C-alpha cells in the first residue's frame, strides 16, 4: 500500500518519540552512564522519574513500545497502525489537557491542539 507523505511524517514523529523514550529509559537504568547529561535538558523530569522509582522505567518502556509500534504500523500503511497511532495521540492529548488544566505543566497546553490536529489527520486518512 502506498503511504502518503503526511503519514510518513507522523511515522517519523513516532519513531523520534520511541528513540527519545528509549534514551530516557537507558539513562534511568544506567545512572551516571553516557546518557546522564540528557537530564540537563529538563532536570525536573529527572527528579520526577526518580520519585517514581522502578515504575518510571516501566512507563518509559511502555511509551517506547507504543511509539515504535505506531511508527511501524503507520510506515506499513496499515489501518491498524493509523488507529493505534490515533489512540496513542488521544492518551497524550488527555494527559496534556490534564497537566495544563491543573497547572502541573503549563506548557503542556501547546500539545493539545497539535495532538488534536494529528488525530484529525489520521482519522481523515482512515476514511480513504
Residue pairs with C-beta under 8 A, 6 or more apart in sequence:
1 76
1 77
1 78
2 77
3 11
3 74
3 75
3 76
3 77
4 125
6 121
6 125
7 74
7 77
7 82
7 122
7 125
8 74
8 75
10 74
10 85
10 118
10 121
10 122
11 70
11 71
11 72
11 74
11 75
12 71
13 118
14 67
14 68
14 70
14 71
14 74
14 85
14 88
15 67
15 68
15 71
17 63
17 67
17 71
18 64
18 65
18 67
18 68
18 71
21 60
21 63
21 64
21 67
22 60
22 64
23 35
23 38
24 38
24 45
24 49
24 60
25 57
25 60
25 61
25 64
26 33
26 35
27 33
27 35
27 36
27 38
27 39
28 49
28 56
28 57
28 60
29 57
30 36
39 45
39 46
48 56
49 56
49 60
50 56
52 59
66 84
66 88
67 88
69 84
70 81
70 84
70 85
70 88
72 81
73 80
73 81
73 82
73 84
73 85
74 81
74 82
74 85
75 81
79 126
82 122
82 125
82 126
83 126
85 122
86 119
86 122
86 123
86 126
89 115
89 118
89 119
89 122
90 115
90 119
92 111
92 115
93 111
93 112
93 115
93 116
93 119
95 108
96 108
96 109
96 110
96 111
96 112
96 115
97 108
97 112
98 104
99 105
99 108
100 106
100 108
100 109
100 112
